[in-house]
Structure formats: C-alpha cells, structure tokens
Amino acid sequence: MTTNKDFAEIFEEFAQILDLKGDIRFKIVAYENAAQAINDSPRQVVDIYKEGGVKALEKIHGVGGGIASKIEEYIKTGKMKELVELKKDFPEIELEIMKIPSVGPKTARKIYQEFKIKKFSEVEPKLKKDGLKFFHPKTLENILDGIRIMKSFSGRMLLVDAKVYVDELIEYLELDKNAINITAVGSYRRNKETVGDIDLVASSADSEATIEHFAKFNEFKDIIVKGDNKSTALHKSGFTVDILILSAEEFGSLLQHFTGSKEHNVALRTHAQLRGMSVSEHGIKILKTGKTQMFETEEGVYGQLGLKYIDPDLREDRGEIDAALHDKLPKLINLKDIKGDLHAHSKWSDGTATIEEMVASAEKLGYEYIAISDHTVSLGIARGLDEKRFLERRAEIEKVQKKFPKIKILDSCEVNIKPDGSLDLPDELMASFDIVTASVHWSLKQSREDMTNRLISAIENPNIDIVGHPTGRIINEREGYDADWDQVFKACVKNNVALEINAYPNRLDLTDNLVFEARKYGVKFAICTDSHSVEQLNNMCFGVSVARRGWCEKKDILNTQSFDKFAN
C-alpha cells in the first residue's frame, strides 16, 4: 500500500520540480501544502479514498480537487503522468541532490552544474574540496550537515510510518489459519523513533504453509529467501521484511531474543552465565545438566532468570536488568493515563481547525482539558498573535467553553524564546494565560553556552510553565541544538518548569535518552501533541512511547493529573 509518507514525498518532489521549472508560485505552494497535509494526517489517504473516493480526499484540509485527482490516478495506475513527464526534463542526479535536508531546488541545481556531479557519492567530497568557491561558509555548513543527517537516517523510517506497514502485514498474515502470535519485533516493538527493516516472528501449526502465504503478499517486490520456517522479502517501498517461525513452545524465547536490543541481550546473557545458565532464541540451557527449557511466554524467560518481566520499551541496557532483579522497575505510564493535551493550535495561528473543532475532538478522546496554545507575534510565518488578537481569541474560548462544559479549555500560548533568552510577549500578558509554553523556533545554531543561557533565561521567567520541543530537532531532517542539559534540568526543577515530550511523530522531543536523564533530576514532563489539526490529537501515543522509553511513571507527567489537581 502506498502510505501517506509516500504521497507526501511525491507531492514535495512535484513542488520542487515545478520550482526548478519556474512555474507560478501559487501552484508550487499548493503542492507543498498538500504534502504537509497528507504527511500530518493520521488516517491513510488510501483508506480515505476507498471509503469515499475523490470527494472524501477533498475534505482533507490542503487537498483540493486537482491534488485529489492525482492521488486517485496514482492509486489506480501506480504513477502520476504529469510528474513522469516533468521529470524527463531534469537529470536524475539533480533530483536526488534535492532530497538532501536544507537543500532547495535552486541550490541543488547549482551543486549539480558547478561541480559537474555524475553520481551522488561525489557531492560531499567535491563540496568539502571546493564548496567555499560557490557558497557562503554557513550555507556550505548547512548543506554538509544535511548530507550527514541523510546518511545517518538512511534506510530508516519514522515509527509512525512503520506502524502502517506492520499493521498491514499482520492483518494479511492473520488470514492464514495456521499462524498465531504474529508480532513485529526489533526496534519497532521497543518503540524506537525510527525503524529500519521490519522483522516478524510467529508460531504456526504449519510453518511451510505460513511461509507460502507470507511470500504471496502483493506488496512485495521480490522474495529474497524462502525456507521451511523463515523468509525474507523486499517490499515495494524499498525495505526488507523478515519472518521467522518456531513452535508455540519456543515462542517466548524467540520473541525475547528478536525484540532486542543487542545491548540488552548481551547483558541478559551475562546475567544468565553468572547463574549457570545460557540464553538463546530456543530457550534457556542449564549448563550443569545440559538440559534446555523452552518458554511459551517472555515472562517465563525472565522468571527463569530470577527477574521481573522487563517491558520492551526498557530493553536498552540502561540498568533495567539490575532493576528487575531488585524489583525496582518503574510502573510505566500508559496512554489511558493521559487526562488532557497541553499544546494544540487552532486556526487563530497556523492550525487547520477551529477552537470548537479541537475541543470537540479532545472531548471525544475522553480528555478533561485541552490547552489552545497558538503561536505568538514574532512567528509571522505561523500567523502569530499579538495582544489584540489574543484578547479576541479569549472571547471565542469563553464562548466555546459554554458549549462544552464537561471539558476545560485552557487559554494558552506558545511564546518564542528569542536568541537573547527574552520572550516575545510582555510579562503582564503572559501572566493572564492559564498556561504558557516557551519554545525556540529560530537561531538554532547558537553555541552550547549561548543556547544554555537562552533556555535558562526563559525557564527563569515566572510566567513560563513548559518548555516546548526542547531540542528543536526534526527526525531525518534536523538535529537538535546543543545545550548543557544538566544545567537546563536543574533550572527546570528550581523554577518548577516542565519539559515537553512533543508527540509530533517527526519531533518526539525530548528524546528518550534526555527524558531518562532529566527524570533523575526530578524534572516533570508534559506529553503534548502540538496538534495543528483534529486528527493530530491522536498522536499522543507516540509521546507516551518516548516517556516509557525514558522510564516515566504516571507521577512524572503533568497531564496525567485530573483537572482539579492540575489546576492547583
């Protein structure tokens, strides 16, 4: 199935090629907006189309009739004729260069023409050698950073995108009456932010029949390996899918072993050896007797080793084995613990839904409260609000509140942290909000010292409650800025300011490793979706996954509190 990510990339490429061609700006922006809207939609456009055709697609904000028709064309034929024709006018290598983060169409053309690039591997060395002849030092640095980021994430997809493929694969495999316990393992099961290839394990009454069924999946481009109980296939989207099948009696050990991580399994084997045992995907061998015990469940595996069950989110060798041994594992937060969303945008700034639409959707999710946190004045690109517009918005919030008495609407804002650490709203106005989130949106390449001072200055403002998307990273596109996080964590605790765990799938910021460290200092967190549409409110699960990987319990998260407790 063609995913939202695939369509977003297609329309982004459409926009870039039209830009290179010199087409009208309005048309280019239409494709850019469509790419963003599709990428942000939690529902797959293919499913939307199947349910209601082109008319249903047109209901997606940012998708007009022309774009919807092109989606239909691609679903039916596997291509967009206009894009195919457009691409014929440009060298393939030039289009590939445009995929580098921070490199636009005009920069890509300049790199291609000035350096006479014939293959992508030439780009980086030629830029390092002669780049300063054609680019400003800062521009060159950004291009090289983009190449490095592109390399580091090469072949890895966002967790949200992997979930689409995994759900589709498991739904198909469950059609085989022989297969049971079908589970995606590896980094996907551990809820890592990105996933490489997809690995599946299962048990089956007839492994050969299940393998045959697997090999017939219509989204596979090629079957690389096919054995009696394992197979490897190449998916049409470019990644590989592995499946391994063992008996139900061995499934617990199989599941534990292939969930990983490698570091966790190495530590587990060391723990086992010290106790006269050996762990493998087939079971646990007692070294003294040579007998191997098999396990149907992972709980059995860990129990045999004298350990409490370790949740997959924790299996990164961060002390979880010792904690399991001494019954000190955290009681991890769950999605059902979330009582509200503290960061959401409306049409007043750069959101696509009205306040009433956002509130209605939050109420359907069972939330007790939602914060409408539109951008402030200095973020012009997001139609940031000044004092006058915030007062107008406040009147609308009061009006909507009367229609929805069961859920509390928090009058909030997302202020910008300027390079000097000051904020772009006056203190007296910020003091009038129910909750204030402060975020860095520009000048992300300040020195470690300057960024640390910038963040701490904002944290020390008595009107600030939360620091939004604290590192500024965008997965696969932009690394987070550098700061002395120990000092930032201390400042948060001292000033009673929470750090956001931003659930937007390509942010997931704070990162799980920083959540893990911040929690040691006693920092509190707010898991927020940063929603710009009603659909994005459903992304909360991805923020919860980050919190779990950071060892967070319910008590660590502000928005697990009831409204009465939160308000006090």
QUIFENMO-V606034 format. One record per backbone hydrogen bond with DSSP energy under -0.5 kcal/mol. CO is the residue of the C=O (numbers start at 1). NH is the residue of the N-H. If there is no record, write none. Layout:
BEGIN
[[CO:NH] [CO:NH]]
END
This chain:
BEGIN
[[3:7] [4:8] [5:9] [6:10] [7:11] [8:12] [9:13] [10:14] [11:15] [12:16] [13:17] [14:18] [15:19] [16:20] [17:21] [18:22] [18:23] [19:22] [24:28] [25:29] [26:30] [27:31] [28:32] [29:33] [30:34] [31:35] [32:36] [33:37] [34:38] [35:39] [36:40] [37:41] [38:41] [44:48] [45:49] [46:50] [47:51] [48:52] [49:53] [52:56] [53:56] [53:57] [54:58] [56:59] [57:60] [59:61] [60:63] [62:64] [64:68] [65:69] [66:70] [67:71] [68:72] [69:73] [70:74] [71:75] [72:76] [73:77] [73:79] [74:78] [79:81] [80:84] [81:85] [82:86] [83:87] [84:88] [85:88] [86:89] [87:90] [91:94] [91:95] [92:96] [93:97] [94:98] [96:99] [97:100] [100:103] [102:104] [104:108] [105:109] [106:110] [107:111] [108:112] [109:113] [110:114] [111:115] [112:117] [119:122] [120:123] [121:125] [122:126] [123:127] [124:128] [125:129] [126:130] [127:131] [130:133] [131:134] [131:135] [136:140] [137:141] [138:142] [139:143] [140:144] [141:145] [142:146] [143:147] [144:148] [145:149] [146:101] [146:150] [147:151] [148:152] [149:153] [151:154] [153:156] [157:195] [158:162] [159:163] [160:164] [161:165] [162:166] [163:167] [164:168] [165:169] [166:170] [167:171] [168:172] [169:173] [170:174] [172:175] [173:176] [175:177] [176:179] [178:205] [180:203] [183:201] [185:188] [185:189] [186:190] [187:192] [188:191] [193:159] [195:157] [197:199] [198:242] [199:185] [200:244] [201:183] [202:246] [203:180] [206:210] [207:211] [208:212] [209:213] [210:214] [211:215] [212:216] [213:216] [214:217] [217:220] [219:236] [222:224] [222:234] [225:232] [229:245] [230:227] [231:243] [232:224] [232:225] [233:235] [233:241] [234:221] [234:222] [235:238] [239:235] [240:198] [241:233] [242:200] [243:231] [244:202] [246:204] [247:250] [247:251] [248:251] [250:254] [251:255] [252:256] [253:257] [254:258] [255:259] [256:260] [258:186] [261:265] [262:266] [263:267] [264:268] [265:269] [266:270] [267:271] [268:272] [269:273] [270:274] [272:275] [272:277] [273:276] [276:287] [276:288] [278:285] [280:283] [283:280] [284:293] [285:278] [285:287] [286:289] [286:290] [291:286] [293:284] [295:252] [295:253] [297:301] [298:302] [299:303] [300:304] [301:305] [302:307] [303:306] [309:311] [311:314] [312:315] [314:316] [314:318] [319:323] [320:324] [321:325] [322:326] [323:328] [323:329] [324:308] [324:327] [330:332] [331:554] [334:337] [335:338] [339:368] [339:369] [341:371] [343:530] [343:531] [344:373] [346:349] [346:351] [353:347] [354:358] [355:359] [356:360] [357:361] [358:362] [359:363] [360:364] [361:365] [362:367] [363:366] [368:408] [369:341] [370:372] [370:410] [371:344] [371:373] [372:374] [372:412] [374:414] [375:385] [376:379] [378:380] [379:382] [379:384] [380:383] [385:377] [386:390] [387:391] [388:392] [389:393] [390:394] [391:395] [392:396] [393:397] [394:398] [395:399] [396:400] [397:401] [398:402] [399:403] [400:403] [400:404] [404:407] [407:409] [408:370] [408:410] [409:411] [410:372] [410:412] [411:434] [411:435] [412:374] [413:415] [413:437] [414:376] [415:439] [416:418] [416:424] [418:421] [422:418] [426:429] [426:430] [427:431] [429:432] [430:433] [435:413] [436:465] [436:466] [437:415] [438:468] [439:417] [443:446] [447:451] [448:452] [448:484] [449:453] [450:454] [451:455] [452:456] [453:457] [454:458] [455:459] [456:460] [458:461] [461:464] [465:498] [466:438] [466:468] [467:500] [469:472] [471:481] [474:477] [474:478] [478:474] [483:485] [484:487] [484:488] [485:489] [486:490] [487:491] [488:492] [489:493] [490:494] [491:495] [492:496] [492:497] [493:496] [498:467] [499:526] [500:470] [500:502] [501:528] [502:509] [504:507] [504:508] [506:475] [509:502] [511:515] [512:516] [513:517] [514:518] [515:519] [516:520] [517:520] [517:521] [518:521] [518:522] [518:523] [519:522] [524:499] [525:558] [526:501] [526:528] [528:503] [531:345] [532:352] [534:537] [535:538] [536:539] [537:540] [538:541] [539:542] [539:543] [540:544] [541:545] [542:546] [543:547] [544:548] [545:549] [546:550] [547:552] [548:551] [552:333] [553:556] [554:557] [556:525] [556:558] [557:560] [558:561] [559:339] [559:340] [562:566] [563:567] [564:568]]
END
